[in-house]
């Protein structure tokens, strides 16, 4: 009897243990089920957030004035917004799955662009750094422009990708170049202004001192320009000045340069030139100016003569100011001779010209 009771107790105990294990297993299953449900809910929420983010991105990308593109690690275009189409002329259908460098980069720069991009993918992409550069790009019609492009890498479900935003800055670059040009050039004649002359002459002067070369400076004044302005108007005077500037540029060598130094004054710099050569050049300018018809006003032909003073580096000065001062003294002597003359600073202060 005792043995039977003990056996029953053991069986009951075993059943209770098994029930307890089943109960614990059930609890764990319930907990795992809840975890799975939670994980599934989280995954659904993440997916929803991704879709919302993607929708926001597309909404912004479609509305912005900047071109927006997405490329993969092989530089294939995955996304192309309307602004990109407007800037470069390609539709999204034109560019999707095409290599961005083969499509947009000028052939002469394509190899460098490819090299830079793949180095960016390999070295910088992992660190999620970005860069901004200016580079030429080719529109669909074949015209070349300049883009300012900012590229930022990111990780997507499809792996490494890069988002680029760009804008056309060709007009801005042209305006910058125009302002840079006007900073050193006269807007009416296109010749160097005082600042441009000073910068260019400073460079030539250093070379001349190093290699012991001579430099000739011609200071040219348009005779009686005030009378032309008073008689015919300043617009005619401007035409005369423009014509004189063309005569000077046509007469001198390509290595020489000209500056409109003042209202009716021009400076010509002749590098590696001796005094006699400089005087000959000045005479050619004077004779041509005297013979040409500069403009016509109501059927009346208008001409003008010029007077020129010549100075030499290093004989009459060691910098621009001293050479201009010496040439101005020579020019004064040319005007004393009756204008339409060339005067050079020499030991005898001789003057030439005045008749043809």
C-alpha positions as CSV (number, residue, x, y, z in Angstrom):
1,X,0.0,0.0,0.0
2,X,2.8,2.4,1.0
3,X,4.6,1.5,-2.2
4,X,1.6,2.2,-4.3
5,X,1.0,5.6,-2.6
6,X,4.6,6.6,-3.1
7,X,4.4,5.6,-6.8
8,X,1.2,7.7,-7.3
9,X,2.9,10.6,-5.5
10,X,5.9,10.4,-7.8
11,X,3.7,10.2,-10.8
12,X,1.7,13.2,-9.6
13,X,4.9,15.1,-8.9
14,X,6.2,14.3,-12.3
15,X,2.9,15.4,-13.9
16,X,3.1,18.6,-11.9
17,X,6.7,19.2,-12.9
18,X,5.8,18.6,-16.5
19,X,2.8,20.9,-16.2
20,X,5.1,23.5,-14.7
21,X,7.5,23.1,-17.6
22,X,4.6,23.3,-20.0
23,X,3.3,26.4,-18.2
24,X,6.8,28.1,-18.3
25,X,7.1,27.2,-21.9
26,X,3.7,28.6,-22.6
27,X,4.6,31.8,-20.8
28,X,7.8,32.0,-22.9
29,X,5.9,31.4,-26.0
30,X,3.5,34.1,-25.1
31,X,6.4,36.5,-24.3
32,X,8.0,35.6,-27.6
33,X,4.7,36.1,-29.4
34,X,4.4,39.5,-27.9
35,X,8.0,40.3,-28.8
36,X,7.4,39.1,-32.3
37,X,4.2,41.2,-32.5
38,X,6.1,44.2,-31.1
39,X,8.9,43.7,-33.6
40,X,6.5,43.3,-36.4
41,X,4.7,46.5,-35.3
42,X,8.0,48.3,-35.1
43,X,8.9,47.1,-38.6
44,X,5.6,48.3,-39.9
45,X,6.1,51.7,-38.2
46,X,9.6,52.0,-39.6
47,X,8.3,51.1,-43.1
48,X,5.6,53.8,-42.6
49,X,8.2,56.4,-41.5
50,X,10.4,55.5,-44.5
51,X,7.5,55.9,-46.9
52,X,6.6,59.3,-45.2
53,X,10.3,60.4,-45.5
54,X,10.4,59.3,-49.1
55,X,7.2,61.2,-49.8
56,X,8.5,64.3,-48.1
57,X,11.8,64.0,-50.0
58,X,10.0,63.7,-53.3
59,X,7.7,66.6,-52.5
60,X,10.7,68.8,-51.7
61,X,12.8,67.5,-54.6
62,X,9.9,68.2,-57.1
63,X,9.4,71.7,-55.8
64,X,12.9,73.0,-55.3
65,X,14.7,75.1,-57.9
66,X,17.9,73.2,-57.5
67,X,18.6,70.1,-59.5
68,X,18.4,66.9,-57.4
69,X,19.9,63.6,-58.4
70,X,20.6,60.3,-56.7
71,X,23.3,57.9,-58.0
72,X,24.5,54.5,-56.9
73,X,28.1,53.5,-56.2
74,X,28.5,52.8,-60.0
75,X,27.5,56.4,-60.7
76,X,24.2,55.3,-62.3
77,X,21.4,57.8,-62.0
78,X,18.5,56.6,-59.9
79,X,16.5,59.9,-59.4
80,X,16.3,63.1,-61.4
81,X,14.0,65.9,-60.4
82,X,12.2,68.5,-62.7
83,X,14.7,71.3,-61.8
84,X,17.5,69.1,-63.1
85,X,15.5,68.7,-66.3
86,X,15.0,72.4,-66.6
87,X,18.7,73.2,-66.0
88,X,20.2,70.5,-68.3
89,X,17.4,69.6,-70.7
90,X,17.3,65.9,-70.0
91,X,14.1,64.2,-68.7
92,X,14.1,61.6,-66.0
93,X,13.5,59.0,-68.7
94,X,16.5,60.2,-70.6
95,X,18.9,59.7,-67.7
96,X,17.6,56.8,-65.5
97,X,20.3,54.1,-65.2
98,X,22.8,56.0,-67.2
99,X,26.3,56.8,-66.0
100,X,26.3,60.5,-64.9
101,X,29.8,61.1,-66.0
102,X,29.3,59.8,-69.5
103,X,26.1,61.8,-69.8
104,X,27.0,65.2,-68.3
105,X,30.8,65.6,-68.0
106,X,32.7,67.0,-71.0
107,X,34.9,64.2,-72.5
108,X,38.1,66.1,-71.7
109,X,37.3,65.9,-68.0
110,X,35.5,62.5,-67.8
111,X,38.5,60.4,-66.7
112,X,39.2,62.8,-63.8
113,X,35.6,62.8,-62.8
114,X,35.4,59.0,-62.7
115,X,38.6,58.8,-60.7
116,X,37.4,61.3,-58.2
117,X,34.0,59.7,-57.8
118,X,35.2,56.2,-57.2
119,X,37.8,57.5,-54.7
120,X,35.0,59.3,-53.0
121,X,32.9,56.1,-52.8
122,X,35.9,54.1,-51.4
123,X,37.5,56.6,-49.0
124,X,35.0,59.3,-48.1
125,X,31.7,57.6,-48.6
126,X,32.3,55.4,-45.6
127,X,32.7,58.4,-43.4
128,X,29.6,60.1,-44.7
129,X,31.4,63.3,-45.7
130,X,30.3,65.6,-48.5
131,X,31.9,67.9,-51.0
132,X,31.0,70.9,-53.1
133,X,32.7,71.7,-56.4
134,X,32.3,73.8,-59.5
135,X,32.6,71.9,-62.7
136,X,31.6,72.2,-66.4
137,X,28.6,70.1,-67.5
138,X,27.1,69.5,-70.9
139,X,23.4,70.2,-71.6
140,X,21.2,68.0,-73.8
141,X,21.6,70.5,-76.6
142,X,25.4,70.2,-76.5
143,X,26.0,73.6,-74.8
144,X,28.5,73.6,-71.9
145,X,27.6,75.3,-68.6
146,X,29.0,75.5,-65.1
147,X,27.4,73.8,-62.1
148,X,27.9,74.2,-58.4
149,X,27.4,70.6,-57.1
150,X,27.1,69.4,-53.6
151,X,27.3,65.6,-53.1
152,X,26.4,63.7,-49.8
153,X,26.5,59.9,-49.4
154,X,23.9,57.9,-47.5
155,X,23.0,54.3,-46.8
156,X,19.7,53.0,-48.2
157,X,18.1,49.6,-48.2
158,X,19.7,49.2,-51.6
159,X,23.2,50.0,-50.3
160,X,25.5,53.1,-50.7
161,X,24.0,55.9,-52.7
162,X,24.9,59.6,-53.1
163,X,22.5,62.6,-53.3
164,X,23.6,65.5,-55.4
165,X,22.1,69.0,-55.5
166,X,23.3,71.5,-58.1
167,X,22.6,74.9,-59.6
168,X,23.7,76.6,-62.8
169,X,26.2,79.3,-62.0
170,X,27.4,80.1,-65.6
171,X,25.7,83.5,-65.4
172,X,27.2,84.1,-62.0
173,X,30.7,83.1,-63.3
174,X,30.3,85.4,-66.3
175,X,29.3,88.3,-64.0
176,X,32.3,87.6,-61.7
177,X,34.6,87.6,-64.7
178,X,33.0,90.8,-66.0
179,X,33.5,92.5,-62.6
180,X,37.1,91.2,-62.4
181,X,37.7,92.6,-65.9
182,X,36.3,96.0,-65.1
183,X,38.4,96.1,-62.0
184,X,41.5,96.3,-64.2
185,X,40.2,97.5,-67.6
186,X,38.6,100.6,-69.0
187,X,34.9,99.9,-69.8
188,X,34.8,102.0,-73.0
189,X,38.0,100.9,-74.8
190,X,38.7,97.6,-73.1
191,X,42.3,98.7,-72.4
192,X,44.0,98.4,-69.0
193,X,43.0,101.1,-66.5
194,X,45.5,102.5,-64.0
195,X,45.1,99.5,-61.7
196,X,45.5,97.0,-64.5
197,X,48.5,98.9,-65.8
198,X,50.2,99.0,-62.4
199,X,49.7,95.3,-61.8
200,X,51.0,94.3,-65.3
201,X,53.9,96.8,-65.2
202,X,55.0,95.6,-61.7
203,X,55.4,92.1,-63.1
204,X,57.4,93.3,-66.2
205,X,59.5,95.5,-64.0
206,X,60.7,92.6,-61.9
207,X,61.7,90.6,-64.9
208,X,63.4,93.7,-66.5
209,X,65.5,94.3,-63.3
210,X,66.4,90.6,-63.0
211,X,67.5,90.2,-66.6
212,X,68.6,93.8,-67.1
213,X,66.2,94.5,-69.9
214,X,65.1,98.0,-70.9
215,X,61.5,99.1,-71.0
216,X,60.0,102.0,-73.0
217,X,57.0,103.9,-71.9
218,X,55.0,106.1,-74.2
219,X,52.6,108.7,-72.8
220,X,50.1,109.7,-75.5
221,X,47.7,112.6,-75.3
222,X,44.9,113.3,-77.8
223,X,45.3,116.9,-79.1
224,X,42.4,119.3,-78.5
225,X,39.9,116.6,-77.4
226,X,38.1,119.2,-75.3
227,X,37.4,121.3,-78.5
228,X,36.0,118.1,-80.2
229,X,33.8,117.5,-77.1
230,X,32.6,121.1,-77.0
231,X,31.9,121.3,-80.7
232,X,30.4,117.8,-81.5
233,X,29.5,116.4,-78.1
234,X,31.1,113.9,-75.8
235,X,29.7,110.9,-77.7
236,X,31.8,112.0,-80.7
237,X,34.8,112.5,-78.4
238,X,34.3,109.0,-77.1
239,X,34.3,107.7,-80.7
240,X,37.6,109.5,-81.3
241,X,39.1,108.0,-78.1
242,X,38.0,104.5,-79.2
243,X,39.5,104.9,-82.7
244,X,42.8,106.1,-81.2
245,X,42.9,103.1,-78.9
246,X,42.4,100.8,-81.9
247,X,45.2,102.6,-83.8
248,X,47.6,102.1,-80.9
249,X,46.7,98.4,-80.5
250,X,47.1,97.8,-84.2
251,X,50.5,99.5,-84.3
252,X,52.2,97.9,-81.3
253,X,53.4,94.3,-81.0
254,X,51.3,91.5,-79.3
255,X,53.8,91.5,-76.3
256,X,53.2,95.2,-75.8
257,X,50.2,96.6,-73.9
258,X,48.2,99.7,-73.7
259,X,46.3,101.6,-70.9
260,X,43.8,104.3,-71.0
261,X,45.4,106.3,-68.2
262,X,43.1,109.3,-68.1
263,X,40.3,111.0,-70.0
264,X,42.4,111.7,-73.1
265,X,45.7,110.0,-72.1
266,X,47.0,106.6,-73.0
267,X,50.2,104.8,-71.9
268,X,51.9,102.2,-74.1
269,X,54.5,99.8,-72.6
270,X,57.1,98.4,-74.9
271,X,59.1,95.6,-73.3
272,X,62.8,94.9,-74.2
273,X,62.9,98.0,-76.4
274,X,65.6,100.5,-77.0
275,X,65.0,104.3,-77.3
276,X,65.3,104.5,-81.1
277,X,62.9,101.5,-81.5
278,X,60.4,103.1,-79.1
279,X,60.6,106.5,-80.9
280,X,60.0,104.7,-84.2
281,X,56.9,103.0,-82.8
282,X,55.6,106.3,-81.4
283,X,56.1,107.9,-84.8
284,X,54.0,105.2,-86.5
285,X,51.2,105.8,-84.0
286,X,51.4,109.6,-84.5
287,X,51.4,109.4,-88.3
288,X,48.5,106.9,-88.5
289,X,46.4,108.9,-86.1
290,X,47.0,112.1,-88.1
291,X,46.0,110.4,-91.4
292,X,42.9,108.5,-90.3
293,X,39.3,109.7,-90.2
294,X,38.1,108.9,-86.7
295,X,34.4,109.3,-87.2
296,X,31.7,111.2,-89.2
297,X,29.1,113.5,-87.7
298,X,26.3,114.8,-90.0
299,X,28.5,114.3,-93.0
300,X,31.5,116.1,-91.4
301,X,34.7,114.0,-91.1
302,X,36.4,114.3,-87.8
303,X,40.1,113.7,-87.2
304,X,42.5,114.2,-84.3
305,X,46.2,114.2,-83.8
306,X,48.2,112.9,-80.9
307,X,51.3,114.1,-79.0
308,X,53.6,111.5,-77.4
309,X,56.3,111.6,-74.8
310,X,58.8,108.7,-74.5
311,X,60.8,107.6,-71.4
312,X,63.0,104.6,-70.7
313,X,63.7,102.2,-67.9
314,X,66.3,102.4,-66.3
315,X,67.6,105.6,-67.8
316,X,64.7,108.0,-66.8
317,X,63.1,106.0,-63.9
318,X,63.1,102.8,-61.8
319,X,59.4,102.5,-61.3
320,X,56.1,103.3,-63.0
321,X,55.5,106.7,-61.4
322,X,59.0,108.1,-62.2
323,X,58.8,106.8,-65.8
324,X,55.3,108.5,-66.2
325,X,56.7,111.7,-64.8
326,X,59.6,111.6,-67.2
327,X,57.3,110.8,-70.2
328,X,55.0,113.6,-69.1
329,X,57.9,116.1,-69.3
330,X,58.7,114.9,-72.8
331,X,55.0,115.1,-73.7
332,X,55.0,118.8,-72.5
333,X,57.9,119.5,-74.9
334,X,56.0,117.9,-77.8
335,X,53.0,120.1,-77.1
336,X,55.3,123.1,-77.0
337,X,56.4,122.2,-80.5
338,X,52.9,122.7,-81.7
339,X,51.4,119.2,-80.9
340,X,51.1,116.3,-83.3
341,X,54.7,115.4,-82.2
342,X,56.9,112.9,-80.5
343,X,59.3,113.9,-77.9
344,X,61.8,111.7,-76.1
345,X,63.8,112.2,-72.9
346,X,67.5,112.3,-73.9
347,X,70.5,114.2,-72.9
348,X,69.6,116.9,-75.4
349,X,65.9,116.7,-74.8
350,X,65.2,116.6,-78.5
351,X,61.8,116.6,-80.1
352,X,60.7,115.0,-83.3
353,X,57.5,115.1,-85.4
354,X,55.1,117.9,-86.1
355,X,54.9,117.5,-89.9
356,X,54.2,114.7,-92.4
